Every structure is written in structure tokens, then in C-alpha cells.
């Protein structure tokens, strides 16, 4: 049996709507990434951050998750503050910024229209997330950014959503031994409306770190 790779091919054609959107964006913004965005950080990491999908003018432009948009500013500043990153985040894939014991990915790997992947598009990417999790031997905890990310992680792991309800700051101890922690997505909208503050986000990431301490 052929094993599933941990990432789609650069020319992945599994989702026609996303392929069409990529092509349109390539015409509008030549020189950008315009392909499935690969994960950032090593497979030897103990922590995996799972977002929703690449942003049009963020990861879709730079080719690195959460890089080049506001969500990345908050995410990577928080990871740095908690010792999970090194260097200076410069909102560019070549800024020299690195993750320490942490890896960042998205439930859907291609930028979707209106930042809203369809259920079938999430499903098409789910095998890659499953393969990625399986390829991380030191993985202890997952941070889900937003309810949809939370739901996709549970579906990927074959777990019932009703058994692990989403709530900001919730810490779920999964049957496999992994810890799943939830946060509202670190988007500009959520922070501008104060649904998520920097303090709340730091607390959610800290809750994950505390939950996996020996």
C-alpha cells in the first residue's frame, strides 16, 4: 500500500475550486507562492499548531504558514515569548526566523476564496494532516486555532466532536495520549473585536505547555 505524503504536491489538483482560485491569483499577483503551503518547523517537534488555511496576502504570498499577515504577528510573537521560536520574525520566508520544538501547519493547504474552505476541501487535505501527525514521533500536544481547525483535528484523529467540545483555552486529553488545546483564531478580526486578546492567546499556548509537562 502506498503511504500518504505529509504534504500535497505543488501542483495538487484535488480541489477544482481552489485550483481555479490559485490560477486567478497567479494572474493577478505574479511572483507569489500560489501553491499548497508547506508546514513550518521540524517533524521532531513536540507541539503542532494547526490553523485554518493560508491567507491570500499572507502565506499564499510568502509560502510559509502565517507569514506576512496579522495572525502571524501575534502567533510568532507568542511562540517567541514562550521559547518556541528563535530569531526575529520579519514576515518573510527568508527572515531567518526558526521554530524550536514546534511546527505550524493548516488544516487546508491552499488559499480558499473568502478564507472559507469547503467541507470537501478540508476532507481532501485531511490525509496529509494525518500523515504529518503520524510522522511526528515526539508530538505531545496540538494547538487548534479556531473551531474549524479543532473540528478538523478531531476528524483527522477519528474522534467524535461532541466528546471534545471547542472552547477557548480548553485542554482536551485525547485517548492517544496527545493533548489538544483550543484557542480562538489569532486573526485581526478577533483581536480588533477583543474576542481574543494577546493575554488570552498567551494563556492558551501556556495551557498546552503546562498540560504536557512530566
Secondary structure, DSSP 8 states (H G I E B T S, - for coil): -----SS--TT--S-HHHHHHHHHHHHHSTTS--S----BS-TT-SEEEEES---TTTHHHHSSTT-SSHHHHHHHHHHHHTTSEES---SSTTS--EESSEEEEESS-S--GGG---HHHHHHHHHHHHHHHHT-TT--EEEEESHHHHHHHHHHTT--GGGS---TT-EEE-TTS-EEEEE----HHHHHTTSS-HHHHHHHHHHHHHHT--
